[in-house]
Amino acid sequence: MSETPDRADRPGPTAEHTLPGPPAEHATLTPGVPAGPAPRDEPRPGPGTGPQGGRPPLAWPAGHGGWGAAGAQPRWDHPVRDSGPSAAPEDSLYHQQARNGRQGVLGRLGELLLVVGFLVAGTIAVLAVGASAAYALGLDFAPGDSERFLDDPLADTVMALAGIAIGIPAVLLAVRLGGHRFAGSVASVTGRLRWRWLGVCAAVAFPVLALQTGLLMLWGWLEEGDAALGVVEFPGWGALLLGLVALVLVVPLQAAAEEFVFRGWLAQYFGGFLPSPWPGIVVASLLFALAHGFGGWPGFALLFYSAMWWGWLVVRTGGLEAVIAAHTANNLVAFCLSLVLGQLADTDTAADAPWQALVLELLVSPAYCLLIARLSTKYGVERRGPRRSGALLPSGPAAQ
């Protein structure tokens, strides 16, 4: 490619490039004499745009007056896309937050691979840190034929829950890097967790889930007596207090991570190219149930049924707050009860729930979700977004 000549060596304007008469902004109209072209009003590109990164081109295009002609401005023949995140169009529902115009088929595949890769890498990292901490503290590892990693039930439970909690940064990073959108859009349509609304949902969820657990225990006691509680062994007050502190710290993160993955990212992933939220809700509910193992058909049905209701509630309220509150309340009540009874070593999950639990879930899930939906209307909770008038989510090129 030849170099552009210095200004002193440039040839003068040819006849075809010369304006007839004075510059257009000072020319007077004379009958029979055509006026020169009107000045172009295109703005010069700002810093960081254009093929030369915002620097003035070495040579102006020759059209419309040629070299240095009045009104001559550089022209770019291709659009310049901002490299930052882009929001979905305004008034988008929760499952539509991935529709920012930045993804094709390969982009969606890349986002999926990022989520899987971050989950695997994060789980390995948690296992490595947990093993190192256990070795430093002198904790024993579980026997080879055990389903646990550490022999101490509390330490093993905390490490397992921490391994699930890695789903939060995995999803947020994948959405930002692969989806080219704001990571907070997974939390809610406002681009963040709405903490006050989360508190309202928690105030409803904890009594409801505690009542459900109490009714299930009462039902089992009425049918089987004391045998329904299994082997009870109080861990002691010191171990109990330590366990309660550990569970209160890690269970909310574990519960939120499952919601970020299943009710959040998966729903938005399918909602990015499907018009209805239900395919994403169904797939996410099925995977959610399978992730807990297949202990029996009542437990599998319970998980799938409650997940379907929770998926609807997320779209209805425009965020994950209500399901994070319910999931946290359910798991905290269950783990703390197991701690008090000395049954943390039990490896049963919700997939092993009896048919009585399914019967109660048939009533509790819709009751909680419909009540929260009604409260969301009362409190004016946003179910559509983003609202760029409030500068909660800056607009990207595809969000105009």
C-alpha positions as CSV (number, residue, x, y, z in Angstrom):
1,M,0.0,0.0,0.0
2,S,1.5,3.3,-1.0
3,E,2.0,6.1,1.5
4,T,-0.1,9.2,1.4
5,P,1.9,12.2,0.2
6,D,2.6,15.1,2.5
7,R,0.3,18.1,2.1
8,A,3.0,20.0,0.3
9,D,3.4,17.3,-2.3
10,R,-0.3,16.7,-2.9
11,P,-1.6,17.6,-6.3
12,G,-3.9,20.5,-6.5
13,P,-7.6,20.0,-7.0
14,T,-8.6,19.0,-10.5
15,A,-11.5,20.6,-12.4
16,E,-13.9,17.9,-11.4
17,H,-13.1,18.6,-7.7
18,T,-13.1,22.4,-7.8
19,L,-16.1,24.2,-6.6
20,P,-17.5,26.8,-9.0
21,G,-16.9,30.1,-7.2
22,P,-16.6,30.9,-3.5
23,P,-17.4,28.3,-0.8
24,A,-21.0,27.3,-0.6
25,E,-21.7,29.0,2.7
26,H,-20.6,32.4,1.2
27,A,-21.8,32.0,-2.4
28,T,-24.5,34.2,-3.7
29,L,-27.0,32.9,-6.1
30,T,-26.5,34.3,-9.6
31,P,-29.1,33.6,-12.3
32,G,-27.7,31.1,-14.7
33,V,-24.8,30.1,-12.5
34,P,-25.2,26.9,-10.5
35,A,-24.4,27.0,-6.8
36,G,-21.8,24.7,-5.3
37,P,-22.9,21.7,-3.2
38,A,-24.3,22.5,0.3
39,P,-22.0,21.7,3.2
40,R,-22.5,18.2,4.6
41,D,-23.7,18.1,8.2
42,E,-22.4,14.7,9.2
43,P,-20.5,14.8,12.6
44,R,-17.0,13.6,12.7
45,P,-16.6,10.2,14.5
46,G,-15.8,10.4,18.1
47,P,-12.8,8.8,19.9
48,G,-12.5,5.1,19.5
49,T,-14.8,4.8,16.5
50,G,-14.2,4.4,12.8
51,P,-11.6,2.3,11.0
52,Q,-8.6,4.3,12.4
53,G,-9.7,4.3,16.1
54,G,-11.0,7.9,16.0
55,R,-7.9,9.5,14.4
56,P,-8.5,11.8,11.4
57,P,-8.0,9.9,8.2
58,L,-4.9,10.5,6.2
59,A,-6.9,11.6,3.2
60,W,-10.4,12.9,3.0
61,P,-12.6,11.2,0.4
62,A,-12.6,13.0,-2.9
63,G,-16.3,13.3,-3.4
64,H,-18.3,16.5,-2.6
65,G,-15.5,19.0,-3.1
66,G,-12.3,16.8,-2.9
67,W,-9.3,17.8,-0.9
68,G,-10.0,20.2,1.9
69,A,-13.3,21.4,0.2
70,A,-15.8,23.2,2.3
71,G,-18.1,20.8,4.2
72,A,-16.1,17.7,3.3
73,Q,-16.3,15.1,6.0
74,P,-15.0,11.5,6.3
75,R,-17.5,8.7,5.6
76,W,-17.5,5.3,7.1
77,D,-19.0,2.4,5.1
78,H,-19.6,0.0,8.1
79,P,-21.5,0.4,11.4
80,V,-19.4,0.5,14.5
81,R,-20.7,-1.6,17.4
82,D,-20.1,-0.8,21.0
83,S,-18.1,-3.6,22.7
84,G,-19.9,-3.1,26.1
85,P,-23.0,-5.0,27.3
86,S,-26.4,-4.3,25.7
87,A,-29.8,-4.4,27.4
88,A,-32.9,-5.9,26.0
89,P,-35.6,-3.6,24.6
90,E,-37.6,-1.6,27.1
91,D,-40.7,-3.3,28.6
92,S,-39.2,-6.8,28.1
93,L,-40.4,-9.6,30.4
94,Y,-38.0,-11.5,32.6
95,H,-37.5,-14.4,30.2
96,Q,-36.8,-11.9,27.3
97,Q,-33.8,-10.2,28.9
98,A,-31.4,-12.1,26.7
99,R,-32.9,-10.5,23.5
100,N,-30.3,-7.8,23.2
101,G,-29.5,-8.5,19.5
102,R,-25.9,-9.6,20.3
103,Q,-26.2,-13.3,19.9
104,G,-26.6,-15.7,17.0
105,V,-26.5,-19.5,17.1
106,L,-22.8,-19.6,17.8
107,G,-23.1,-16.9,20.5
108,R,-25.7,-18.9,22.3
109,L,-23.6,-22.1,22.1
110,G,-20.6,-20.2,23.4
111,E,-22.7,-18.9,26.4
112,L,-23.8,-22.5,27.2
113,L,-20.2,-23.7,27.0
114,L,-19.1,-20.9,29.3
115,V,-21.7,-21.8,31.9
116,V,-20.8,-25.5,31.9
117,G,-17.1,-24.7,31.9
118,F,-17.3,-22.3,34.8
119,L,-19.4,-24.7,36.8
120,V,-16.9,-27.5,36.3
121,A,-13.9,-25.4,37.0
122,G,-15.6,-23.8,40.1
123,T,-16.6,-27.2,41.5
124,I,-13.0,-28.5,41.1
125,A,-11.7,-25.3,42.8
126,V,-14.1,-25.8,45.7
127,L,-13.1,-29.4,46.1
128,A,-9.4,-28.5,46.1
129,V,-9.9,-25.7,48.7
130,G,-12.1,-27.9,50.8
131,A,-9.5,-30.8,50.7
132,S,-6.7,-28.4,51.6
133,A,-8.7,-26.9,54.5
134,A,-9.7,-30.4,55.8
135,Y,-6.1,-31.5,55.7
136,A,-5.0,-28.4,57.6
137,L,-7.7,-28.8,60.2
138,G,-6.9,-32.5,60.6
139,L,-10.3,-33.7,59.4
140,D,-10.6,-37.2,58.0
141,F,-11.8,-38.0,54.5
142,A,-14.8,-40.3,54.1
143,P,-14.2,-43.9,53.2
144,G,-14.1,-44.8,49.5
145,D,-17.5,-46.5,49.6
146,S,-19.2,-43.4,51.1
147,E,-21.3,-40.9,49.2
148,R,-19.6,-38.1,51.2
149,F,-16.3,-36.4,50.7
150,L,-15.4,-35.7,54.3
151,D,-16.1,-37.9,57.2
152,D,-17.4,-35.0,59.4
153,P,-21.0,-34.5,58.4
154,L,-21.1,-30.7,59.0
155,A,-17.9,-30.0,57.1
156,D,-19.0,-32.3,54.2
157,T,-22.4,-30.5,54.0
158,V,-20.8,-27.1,54.0
159,M,-18.4,-28.0,51.3
160,A,-21.1,-29.6,49.2
161,L,-23.3,-26.5,49.5
162,A,-20.3,-24.2,48.7
163,G,-19.8,-26.3,45.5
164,I,-23.3,-25.5,44.4
165,A,-23.0,-21.8,45.3
166,I,-20.3,-21.5,42.6
167,G,-23.3,-21.4,40.2
168,I,-23.8,-17.7,41.0
169,P,-20.5,-16.4,39.6
170,A,-20.5,-19.0,36.8
171,V,-23.8,-17.6,35.5
172,L,-23.0,-14.0,36.0
173,L,-19.6,-14.3,34.2
174,A,-21.1,-16.4,31.3
175,V,-23.9,-13.9,30.8
176,R,-21.5,-10.9,30.7
177,L,-18.8,-12.5,28.6
178,G,-20.9,-14.8,26.3
179,G,-24.3,-13.0,26.3
180,H,-22.8,-9.5,26.0
181,R,-25.5,-8.3,28.5
182,F,-25.6,-7.0,32.0
183,A,-25.0,-9.7,34.5
184,G,-27.7,-8.2,36.8
185,S,-30.4,-8.9,34.3
186,V,-30.4,-12.5,35.6
187,A,-31.4,-11.2,39.0
188,S,-34.4,-9.1,37.9
189,V,-35.6,-6.9,35.1
190,T,-34.2,-3.9,37.0
191,G,-30.7,-5.3,36.7
192,R,-30.2,-6.1,40.4
193,L,-31.6,-8.0,43.3
194,R,-34.5,-6.0,44.8
195,W,-33.5,-6.4,48.5
196,R,-36.7,-4.9,50.0
197,W,-38.9,-7.1,47.8
198,L,-36.7,-10.1,48.8
199,G,-37.3,-9.2,52.4
200,V,-41.1,-9.2,51.9
201,C,-40.9,-12.6,50.2
202,A,-38.8,-14.0,52.9
203,A,-41.3,-12.8,55.5
204,V,-43.9,-14.9,53.8
205,A,-41.8,-17.9,52.8
206,F,-40.3,-18.8,56.2
207,P,-43.6,-19.2,58.0
208,V,-45.2,-21.0,55.1
209,L,-42.3,-23.5,54.6
210,A,-41.9,-24.0,58.4
211,L,-45.7,-24.8,58.6
212,Q,-45.3,-27.3,55.7
213,T,-42.4,-29.0,57.4
214,G,-44.3,-29.2,60.7
215,L,-47.4,-30.6,59.0
216,L,-45.3,-33.3,57.3
217,M,-43.6,-34.3,60.5
218,L,-47.0,-34.4,62.3
219,W,-48.5,-36.6,59.5
220,G,-45.5,-39.0,59.8
221,W,-45.8,-39.1,63.6
222,L,-49.6,-39.8,63.4
223,E,-48.9,-42.8,61.1
224,E,-45.6,-44.2,62.4
225,G,-45.2,-42.7,65.9
226,D,-41.7,-41.9,67.1
227,A,-40.2,-44.1,64.4
228,A,-41.0,-41.4,61.8
229,L,-38.2,-39.2,63.3
230,G,-35.6,-41.9,62.7
231,V,-32.5,-42.1,65.0
232,V,-32.2,-38.9,67.0
233,E,-28.8,-37.9,68.4
234,F,-28.4,-34.3,69.7
235,P,-24.9,-33.0,68.6
236,G,-24.3,-30.8,71.7
237,W,-24.7,-27.1,72.1
238,G,-21.2,-26.2,70.8
239,A,-21.6,-28.2,67.6
240,L,-25.2,-27.0,67.2
241,L,-24.2,-23.3,67.4
242,L,-21.3,-23.8,65.1
243,G,-23.5,-25.7,62.6
244,L,-26.3,-23.1,62.7
245,V,-23.8,-20.3,61.9
246,A,-22.3,-22.2,59.0
247,L,-25.6,-23.2,57.6
248,V,-27.0,-19.6,57.8
249,L,-24.0,-18.4,55.9
250,V,-23.8,-20.9,53.1
251,V,-27.4,-22.2,52.6
252,P,-28.7,-18.8,51.1
253,L,-25.9,-18.8,48.6
254,Q,-26.6,-22.4,47.6
255,A,-30.3,-21.8,47.2
256,A,-29.7,-18.6,45.3
257,A,-27.2,-20.4,43.0
258,E,-29.8,-23.0,42.0
259,E,-32.3,-20.3,41.2
260,F,-29.7,-18.3,39.2
261,V,-29.0,-21.4,37.1
262,F,-32.5,-23.0,36.7
263,R,-35.1,-20.3,37.1
264,G,-32.8,-17.6,35.9
265,W,-30.3,-18.4,33.3
266,L,-32.0,-21.3,31.7
267,A,-35.3,-19.5,31.4
268,Q,-33.6,-16.5,29.8
269,Y,-31.5,-18.7,27.6
270,F,-34.5,-20.3,25.9
271,G,-36.5,-17.0,26.1
272,G,-33.8,-15.4,24.0
273,F,-35.0,-17.1,20.9
274,L,-38.5,-18.6,21.8
275,P,-41.6,-16.4,22.1
276,S,-43.1,-18.2,25.1
277,P,-41.5,-18.7,28.5
278,W,-42.9,-22.1,29.0
279,P,-40.4,-24.2,27.0
280,G,-37.6,-22.8,29.1
281,I,-39.6,-23.3,32.3
282,V,-40.4,-26.9,31.5
283,V,-36.8,-27.8,30.5
284,A,-35.4,-26.0,33.6
285,S,-37.9,-27.8,35.9
286,L,-37.0,-31.2,34.4
287,L,-33.3,-30.6,34.8
288,F,-33.9,-29.2,38.4
289,A,-35.7,-32.4,39.3
290,L,-33.0,-34.6,37.7
291,A,-30.2,-32.7,39.5
292,H,-31.5,-33.9,42.8
293,G,-31.4,-37.5,41.7
294,F,-34.2,-40.0,41.1
295,G,-35.1,-41.4,44.5
296,G,-38.7,-42.2,43.8
297,W,-41.6,-40.9,41.7
298,P,-43.2,-38.9,44.6
299,G,-40.0,-36.9,45.1
300,F,-39.4,-36.4,41.4
301,A,-43.0,-35.2,40.9
302,L,-42.7,-32.9,43.9
303,L,-39.6,-31.2,42.5
304,F,-40.9,-30.9,39.0
305,Y,-44.3,-29.6,40.1
306,S,-42.9,-26.9,42.5
307,A,-40.3,-25.9,39.9
308,M,-43.0,-25.2,37.4
309,W,-44.8,-23.0,39.8
310,W,-41.6,-21.2,40.7
311,G,-40.8,-20.7,37.0
312,W,-44.2,-19.0,36.5
313,L,-43.6,-16.8,39.6
314,V,-40.3,-15.5,38.3
315,V,-41.8,-14.3,35.1
316,R,-44.8,-12.9,36.9
317,T,-42.7,-10.9,39.4
318,G,-39.9,-10.0,37.0
319,G,-37.1,-11.5,39.2
320,L,-35.7,-14.3,41.3
321,E,-36.3,-12.8,44.7
322,A,-39.5,-14.7,45.5
323,V,-38.1,-18.1,44.6
324,I,-34.7,-17.4,46.3
325,A,-36.7,-16.7,49.5
326,A,-38.7,-19.8,49.2
327,H,-35.8,-22.0,48.3
328,T,-33.7,-20.6,51.2
329,A,-36.5,-21.0,53.7
330,N,-37.1,-24.6,52.6
331,N,-33.4,-25.6,52.8
332,L,-32.6,-23.8,56.0
333,V,-35.5,-25.4,57.8
334,A,-34.6,-28.8,56.5
335,F,-30.8,-28.6,57.2
336,C,-31.3,-27.0,60.6
337,L,-33.8,-29.7,61.6
338,S,-31.3,-32.4,60.4
339,L,-28.6,-30.7,62.5
340,V,-30.7,-30.6,65.6
341,L,-31.6,-34.3,65.2
342,G,-28.1,-35.3,64.4
343,Q,-29.0,-36.5,61.0
344,L,-26.7,-34.4,58.7
345,A,-25.0,-37.6,57.6
346,D,-28.2,-38.7,56.0
347,T,-27.8,-38.5,52.2
348,D,-31.5,-38.4,51.3
349,T,-32.7,-35.4,49.2
350,A,-36.0,-34.0,48.2
351,A,-36.0,-36.7,45.5
352,D,-36.5,-39.2,48.3
353,A,-39.6,-37.4,49.7
354,P,-42.6,-39.6,50.5
355,W,-46.0,-39.3,48.9
356,Q,-47.3,-37.2,51.8
357,A,-44.8,-34.5,51.0
358,L,-46.1,-34.4,47.4
359,V,-49.7,-34.0,48.7
360,L,-48.7,-31.1,50.8
361,E,-46.7,-29.6,47.9
362,L,-49.8,-29.7,45.7
363,L,-51.3,-27.1,48.0
364,V,-48.4,-25.1,49.3
365,S,-46.7,-24.2,46.0
366,P,-49.7,-22.6,44.4
367,A,-50.7,-20.9,47.7
368,Y,-47.3,-19.3,48.1
369,C,-46.9,-18.3,44.5
370,L,-50.4,-16.8,44.2
371,L,-50.0,-14.9,47.4
372,I,-46.6,-13.5,46.3
373,A,-48.1,-12.6,42.9
374,R,-50.8,-10.7,44.6
375,L,-48.3,-8.9,46.9
376,S,-46.2,-8.0,43.9
377,T,-49.2,-6.1,42.4
378,K,-49.8,-4.4,45.8
379,Y,-46.2,-3.3,46.1
380,G,-45.9,-2.2,42.5
381,V,-43.1,-4.7,41.8
382,E,-41.7,-4.2,38.2
383,R,-42.3,-7.2,36.0
384,R,-41.0,-5.5,32.8
385,G,-37.8,-3.8,32.1
386,P,-35.3,-2.4,31.7
387,R,-36.3,1.2,32.4
388,R,-33.6,3.3,30.9
389,S,-35.3,6.5,32.0
390,G,-34.1,5.7,35.5
391,A,-30.6,4.9,34.2
392,L,-30.8,1.4,35.8
393,L,-29.5,-0.2,32.6
394,P,-27.7,1.8,30.0
395,S,-28.8,1.1,26.5
396,G,-26.6,-0.7,24.0
397,P,-26.7,-0.5,20.2
398,A,-29.3,-3.4,20.0
399,A,-31.5,-1.9,22.7
400,Q,-32.5,1.2,20.8
